[in-house]
Amino acid sequence: MKNIPDILHFEANPESDKLLVYFSSVSSRTTVGQSFFGENKINKLFLRDPGRSWFNGSIPNLSKDADDLADVIRQYAGSIPPENIVMSGSSMGGYASILFGCLLGAGKVVAVAPQLRLHPSTPYSPKKPVKYADLYPIITARNPRTKIELWYGTEEIMDLYHNVPAWGMEGILHRPQKGSMHSVLNAIKKEGRVPEFFQFILKDTPFSSDELDLSFIDNDIIAKSVKYFYIDKNDSAVIDTLTPIADTYDLSAIHHMLGLSHYRAGNLQIAERSFEAAIRTFPGNYSAHYYMGMSSMDRKDYAQAERYFASTIENFPSPNALRHAQLGAAQRLLGKLDEAKASHLHALTINPAHYQSHFELGLIYQDQGLLQDAVASFEQHRRLRPDSDAAKKQIGRLQKQIARDTRKKIMLQKLANLSGALSGRAPSAAEVSDRQGLAQRLLHGAQQDNAEPKKGMKAAPKQLEAPPEILFNPTNNSPEVTILLGFAKYMFRGFQRNNIQMKGDWYLEYIDNNIDYLSRHIRTHNLSSVNMIGTSKSCTGAFIFSHELAKRFPDVKFNVFAFSAYTTLDKAFYDERQLQKYLPGSLLKVWDNPEKFASPLARYGDSARLAQADNISLVLLYPEFSRGGEAELAKRMQKHANARFLSLPVRTHSIIAPFWHKLLASQEIEVFEGVVRPLPAQDYAYFSSLQNHPDYTFDLYHLLEDTDRFIAKLEEENKDYVLKLGRSPY
């Protein structure tokens, strides 16, 4: 009998009439168990399936399918009586121990966290259909001498799904492990009892454990919830099935499955309550910790996410690159760049092909000013994910930055050399001219290098939009004015407050002219308060003007009301979140010439700059369920004390219109840049409820006159609206 490296290992003992067959799990890289059973003087056969077919498919140099493998095992068993054969394994190996134990009529099977029903859509299953997908008929038809012990976790629903239906079947002993998830052996390992457990498998020596009576569980409820979640992808059905029994059962596995369904449905608050219940019931539920971290990331609470991802790593049974990478992502967003780098490097020691960590390291190195290292990391990400444009764009941008930095260093060196040459003597007219030219080029960021297009290259456009039109509409002598940005076609005719209407696009051209006009107006009218209302891309103008004017007029209060704002023009933000297909075409045009236009001016459109001024307040209103990233764009400002947030339970991008115009059924509005259509039914119902509210008027006047009350009333209405629905609108 030959051994096959990393697939089959056989130890014969002619003096023994017993045989142990041990099957490896999916995660095993080699056959396992030899060290734990090594001192036992019996025949031992260790098997591994590198194809992860749950021993149903072809195994190189060993067998073509499960039936063929059963014959191979019979050959190794030889004349050993079947009742003297013991089979065991964990997870995939546990499944195999039951399958082949029943096929060969073995005397004893100890299956640890086995799967008894395989489906390509469920966890811990092969990705393709297999012949022996359901072990229950095989268990029922087995030889009565085959005794089966099922050791499984009570804290994970898939272990319950597979094993609880066997409760009460003759010849099957249940050992449900309290405080254990699927990784039952890891729980035993933490107690330092693995050798004792393996001796129990082989010799029936006593082995005590903390077990949980699961006879109260309704098998049908568990089976339905697993089918609804993994196969049908029907979160509502899972919620309807498990909610009535969650508190009664009070099992970590049930709370966690309920949390997963709410999380996938977008009900983050309810999901977190379920995950917290799962952790309360079993603090070691690493999956609940992980999804609490993911939900915290969705809410931009990166400090909480960091804590939960760290707990996941602490409780997870084996090294896992994804969990370290998620910890690193949270740390980077917290500004803990060194800790984030260490987490991602650790992830790559576990899995060098973990492309997420390569991309994140690129961002970290970029923030640390290590541009060459950043390019190398993005290059590695691109090699692993050639279909991803994000790394390619980052590399192109960084290479241009490196080239600019190189030119700047060269000019600085030239200037230093020239100064050294002049030491001790008066410069000539030519040397003075050279020095002035170098200094001028440094001052303007080496823009003279690109003053003329290179031969064969198309010159960048000097103007990207028409000069904005500015119109002042006075109504009284109030020291307050409201600046209305954009809305050129249909908004704010007859606005009954002192207002300045400015037509424009992204307001990245004619910045100085606009600032000068507004400055003169503030001085002339001795204003003490300036409101700015922007929507979508016109919010960029609000951010630019507020930032510049707040520095000039520190005693004037600037109140910015931004509807569905693009709070940054940093292209990396959109690339990283893969939002390109949801962006307005005009923003893509802004990025058409990043060397000439977008890169130098992108900082002007970042709302984070507003946090630098004490005399600016910012209110961000955005559609919570839009797929265009508005919620992410708003919440990136959460760390800034002068920003407040109002999420509306709608999908439509253009949320400002219902606060100004009365909506009519089936009325068409411009829901996105150039897209005119009726509001979705859910959004129309929501905005109609606001416009018909009996106790409060939700319009722009009330927003400006008493912002605090408007926010409080709208938040209250939002809660009532969702409660009446009994679910999220999307």
Secondary structure, 3 states (H helix, E strand, C coil): CCCECCCEEEECCCCCCCEEEEECCCCCCCCCCHHHHCCCCCEEEEECCCCCCCCCCCECCCECCHHHHHHHHHHHHCCCCHHHEEEEEECHHHHHHHHHHHHHCCCEEEEECCCCECCCCCCCCCCCCCCCCECHHHHHCCCCCCEEEEEEECCCHHHHHHHHHHCCCCCEEEEEECCCCCCHHHHHHHCCCHHHHHHHHHHCCCCCCCECCCCCCCHHHHHHHHHHHHHCCCHHHHHHHHHHHHHHHCCHHHHHHHHHHHHHHCCHHHHHHHHHHHHHHCCCCHHHHHHHHHHHHHCCCHHHHHHHHHHHHHHCCCCCHHHHHHHHHHHHHCCCHHHHHHHHHHHHHHCCCCHHHHHHHHHHHHHCCCHHHHHHHHHHHHHHCCCCHHHHHHHHHHHHHHHHHHHHHHHHHHHHHHHHHCCCCCCCHHHHHHHHHHHHHHHCCCHHHHCCCCCCCCCCCCCCCCCCCEEEECCCCCCEEEEEECCCCCCCCCCCCCEEEECCCCCCCCHHHHHHHHHHHHHHCCCCEEEEEEEHHHHHHHHHHHHHHHHHCCCCEEEEEEECCCCCCCHHHHHHCCCHHHCCHHHHHHCCCHHHHHHHHHHHHCHHHHHHCCCEEEEEEEECCCCCCHHHHHHCCCCCCCEEEEEECCCCCCCCHHHCCCCCCCCEEEEECCEEEECCHHHHHHHHHHHCCCCCCCCHHHHHHCHHHHHHHHHHHHHHHHHHHCCCCC
